[in-house]
Each structure stands twice: as structure tokens, then as C-alpha cells.
Amino acid sequence: MEIGDGCGLSPRKVEYLKYLHGKGGRVRTTDIAREFSVDPSTITKTITELCAAGLVAHEPYHGIGLSDEGRRYTEYIVKRHRILSLMLTHYGFSHEQACAEASRFESFVTKEAIDRICIAMGHPRLGVCGAITHDDGCLESGMAP
């Protein structure tokens, strides 16, 4: 899966990928189920779909981790969240409110919109939730703000 416009996954799948990214290694299905308070069978179904999309690798008895493609995609969705959260703080939201609000709609914001916001904000390096990377090409885009 390519980043494309960044709107290819449901909000729940985005949260699962961000969780895997935050763990930095392999996790068990039960860890994800516990974190999100869902049945392990639901996680298994979702992980199967993410595997089919090439975003995660699942080795039975060894856990679940991001594939190389999944890592690139997830780094982008983390950036998207951080850009949107930072933008919302400019409009009076607290850090916590901005993070929560961005999580509600971030899956529906295109890469083009994120690139334009990033350019308009001067390619920030630090967001509300942590460092903002620019490895997805937004620095090289010829897009006008």
C-alpha cells in the first residue's frame, strides 16, 4: 500500500498501526486486544486484513510487527496526527484536546492537505505529541502554500 492520499484505512486500523509503531517491536494479539478493549478474535481479523495490505507481518507465536511498508505508512500517519494536533493548538485547543480532536478526523485528511498545512506552518519539527519527521517528501514538494 502506498501512502497515496493517506485516507486508505479506517480510524481503528490507524490506531492499531500507531500502537504497533509506539511499541517499536513485536506485540501479541492479546496485547492489542487489551489495549483497545476488544475481543482477540476482532484483532485477529483486523491483523489479517493489515497483513493482506502488506502493512504488518504476523508470525504465529512470535507476534505482530510492522512491515517495511507499514513502517513508512505509519510514520506518515504519525506525522499527520502531529501536524493536525499542532494546528489545532494554534486555534486555542489544549494539547490534550488537540490530540483527541485530531484522532477523531485524521483518517479523512488527505496527504495533499497535510503537505499544504505543513508548508504553511513552516515544516515544524516538534508537535504536541513529539517530533515531526518529513521523510514523506513534503519538503521537496513544489506545492505553494
N, C-alpha and C positions, 0 to 999 in steps of 0.2 A: 504494500500500500504506500503510495506516495503521499506527501503532505497535502498536495493539491490545494484545495481551498481551506483545509483544516476542519471541515464540517462532516467528516465521514463516519463518526462514531456517536453513539448515544452518550448522554451525560454520565450514565452509570459506568459505561466502559471506560470513559475518560478518567473517572475517579479510580477505577481499578488500575489503570496504567500508571497514574500518578502515584498510587500506593506502591506498586512494584518499583517504580523509579526511586522513591524515597527509601526503600529498603536496600537498594543497591546490589542485591544478590538474588538468590533463590528463596522463595517462600512456599509454604504448604497451602493447599487449598483451604484447609481448616483455619489457617491464619487469616486469610482474606475473608472467609465467611464470618469469623469472629469480629474482625474489624468493622465490617459493614452490616453486621447483624442480619445475615441472610443464611438460608439453608445451604449446606455444602453442595447439594445437587445443583442449585442455581449457579453457584460459582463454577462448577464443572462444565455446565452447559456454556456459560459465558467464556470460559477459558478455551473451550473447544472452538468457539467462533473466533476468538482472538488468534488462536493458533492457525486456523484456516486463512485468516487475513495476513498471516506472516508477522504478526506483532509480538507474539510471545512464543516461548519454547517450553514445553512441558515434558519432563522426564519422570515417568512414574517412579515413586519412592525417592526421588531426588528434588522434586519441587518444580516451581514455575519461575521463569525469569524472562526478561525482555530479550527479544532477538536484536540483532544489529539494527534492522529496520525499525523495530519497535522502540529502540533506544532513541534513534533520531526523531521519530514521530513524537515520542513522549517529551523529549527535550523541547520540541516546538510547543506542545500543549502546555508545558510548564511555563514557557516564555509567554504564551498567550494569556495565561491566568495572571501572571505577574504584571504584564503591561496593562491589562484591564483593571486589575486591583489598584495599581498606581494611578491610573487615570481617574478612577472613582474617588481617590483621596483628594484629588485636585478640585473635586466638586463637593467637598465637605463631609465625606464619609470617613468614619474612623477606620483604622487599619483592619479591625475585626469585621466591621460592616462591609468594607470594600471587598475583602476576601470572600465573605459569604455571598455577597451580591454577585460578584464575578462568577462564582461557581454555579449560580442559577442560570446564567445565559451564555457562558463562554463557548459551549459546544456549537452555538449557532452563529458565531462570528467568523467570517472568512479570513484567510491568510492575507488577502489584499487589504482588508480593513485593519488588521493588526499591523501590517507593514506601514500603512499610512499613519496610524496613531503613533507608532514607534518613531517614524521620521519626524512627525510634528512635535514629539516630546524630546527630540534631540538624541535618540538612541540611548536611553538611560541604561545604566549598568547595574543599578540596585533598585529593587522593587520592595513592596510591602512585605513580601514573603521570602525574599532572598535575592540572590544575584540573577541578573537577566543576561542571558547569552544571546549572541547574534550570529550563530552558526548556520542559520537557515537562509542566508543570502540577503537579508533585508538591508544590510549596509551597502551592498553592491547594486541594489535596485535603482533604476533611474527614475523612479516614481517621484513626481513632485508632491510636496506636502499639500 
